[in-house]
Amino acid sequence: MKLSNNLNVDVIIVGTGVSGMYAALNLPSNLKILMLSKETVEESDSFLAQGGICVLKDDKDYDNYYQDTMRAGHFENNPQAVDIMISSSKETIRDLINFGVDFEKEKDGSLAFTREGAHSTPRILFHEDITGKEISSKLYEQVKKLSNVTLLEHTTMLDIIEDSKRCYGIIYKDANGDIKTATAPFTIWACGGIGGLFEHSTNFRQLTGDALAIALKHGIDLEHPDYIQIHPTTLYSTKKGRRFLISESVRGEGAKLINSKGERFTDELQPRDVVTAAIRAEMTKEGTSHVWLDMRPLGEEEIKTHFPNIYEKCLEEGYDCTVKPIPVVPAQHYFMGGVKVDMNSETSLSCLYAAGETSCNGVHGANRLASNSLLESLIFAKRAARHLQDREDDKKDYEAACQDGRLEKAFDAIVDSEYYDFNQLMSDYSYSLNSEIRRQRKLTEIRNKSQADKDDLLN
Ligand SMILES: Cc1cc2nc3c(=O)[nH]c(=O)nc-3n(C[C@H](O)[C@H](O)[C@H](O)COP(=O)(O)OP(=O)(O)OC[C@H]3O[C@@H](n4cnc5c(N)ncnc54)[C@H](O)[C@@H]3O)c2cc1C
């Protein structure tokens, strides 16, 4: 059975986390927008973010914020992307506040800032320990008001429609299991991370890097798919499923990492990869499956008011963190690599954009600085939304392609049979992405080794 065009819109946004929603909110209301979410809207990692969102709190902090981001990223960051993120942070936070996002305030009514690992100063805005839920739910309220947006939940993008080096739309499976297509002059991938590929991850299980696997299939450039961040502190559990994150800001506020003898073994405020390595080394030395995080230095009141969600979750698992240390272990958490994009968030395939965790614009380098990802997702999603609006020639070309048979030709090239066995397709996608991650990891190891050898020769 040949697939045909089911839906024609102006912009397709795959993903309804902060990047997808903020892109939609930055598009004009006269554009017809289709949004898809693999599960419900609330089941995106954006709703899980705990610690907060960074902002340039005053211009004097620019150099330190820039250096903190670069140092955490091992100076492999793209300086231009870092500058864009920091310079656009204040207007983005203003936007969020205008959308009704409620950040913690000081007694005098000014914004309160917290601190996380590898930040030289407190510059993180937060809402209790559910900042992501606060931001995402307020954005969602705004998206629901948009009459130009059709949002489909339990709907999965299976592939893109491509011809003559440009993207014309997507193939998807709807909530009834039917295979459908949607075409548009512009498509934005806002598909989140890859945690679903890992046994232990803080991410939702359905986030399996589908956009990256589709990119590999179509020869769309990826960047550093092996740059994967492990979070040092997730609540240790032997149960299956998502691991519960113990936010970095808990350590920022004074919690201490200790071994089974109650001894501190590292500086808790170092970058994530350094703390993770220290925990792993301690676990190996002691032959344990976890270490401990002592939150008691924060005091009971701070724990219950600043971290109520963490407090409750620990209680559910049988640990009262106001009284005793809790068991913690590193787990996959964030993806610094992704579909390679330029500063307007466009991929190497024309008219296809990517934003948020799915994309790599180089902001994070080899390792993300805590609380930079919500900010980066929002800023670069907005840049995609702004950039595509000016592409009159590409809109005209799309309309011509609908008329002159080019779109028809793209449909003819689709082998529809591969989409009917969903499990096989998803397993093929995971296989190809995992293989690429392994291949890139090897290349990075070789590159680092030859650099170390060169350094040895110079010394
Ligand atoms: C536990 C946790 C705590 C965190 N804390 C912080 C923090 O304090 N500060 C910070 O800055 N960052 C934090 N992060 C990271 C941050 O939450 C994410 O990087 C960010 O929310 C990513 O947003 P996104 O829009 O790119 O993706 P997501 O919010 O993950 O959304 C992805 C969307 O894509 C959809 N999707 C995926 N594949 C498909 C497909 N094939 N078809 C259709 N839809 C698809 C999903 O259904 C979902 O709607 C945290 C992450 C986790 C997991």
The ligand as a Gaussian input file, in Angstrom:
#p B3LYP/6-31G(d) Opt

LIG

0 1
 C       15.607000      14.090000      36.068000
 C       16.111000      15.234000      35.237000
 C       16.437000      16.433000      35.846000
 C       16.906000      17.505000      35.096000
 N       17.175000      18.699000      35.713000
 C       17.542000      19.764000      34.958000
 C       17.737000      21.046000      35.564000
 O       17.565000      21.223000      36.758000
 N       18.088000      22.077000      34.755000
 C       18.291000      21.951000      33.406000
 O       18.604000      22.925000      32.728000
 N       18.093000      20.742000      32.819000
 C       17.729000      19.661000      33.554000
 N       17.525000      18.450000      32.951000
 C       17.673000      18.345000      31.489000
 C       16.468000      18.975000      30.807000
 O       15.297000      18.621000      31.489000
 C       16.376000      18.518000      29.362000
 O       17.606000      18.629000      28.723000
 C       15.373000      19.364000      28.593000
 O       14.156000      19.394000      29.285000
 C       15.193000      18.798000      27.199000
 O       14.067000      19.378000      26.631000
 P       13.627000      18.929000      25.190000
 O       12.465000      19.781000      24.818000
 O       14.792000      18.910000      24.297000
 O       13.191000      17.388000      25.358000
 P       12.095000      16.677000      26.255000
 O       11.537000      17.570000      27.280000
 O       12.652000      15.384000      26.710000
 O       10.934000      16.369000      25.209000
 C       11.131000      15.451000      24.180000
 C        9.824000      15.302000      23.421000
 O       10.053000      14.613000      22.208000
 C        9.056000      13.621000      22.034000
 N        9.579000      12.577000      21.160000
 C       10.753000      11.908000      21.200000
 N       10.844000      11.054000      20.153000
 C        9.710000      11.186000      19.449000
 C        9.183000      10.567000      18.280000
 N        9.861000       9.633000      17.620000
 N        7.954000      10.934000      17.853000
 C        7.226000      11.869000      18.512000
 N        7.670000      12.508000      19.625000
 C        8.892000      12.165000      20.072000
 C        8.797000      13.156000      23.461000
 O        7.587000      12.449000      23.536000
 C        8.761000      14.507000      24.170000
 O        7.521000      15.123000      23.963000
 C       17.068000      17.363000      33.695000
 C       16.744000      16.150000      33.086000
 C       16.269000      15.085000      33.848000
 C       15.950000      13.796000      33.168000

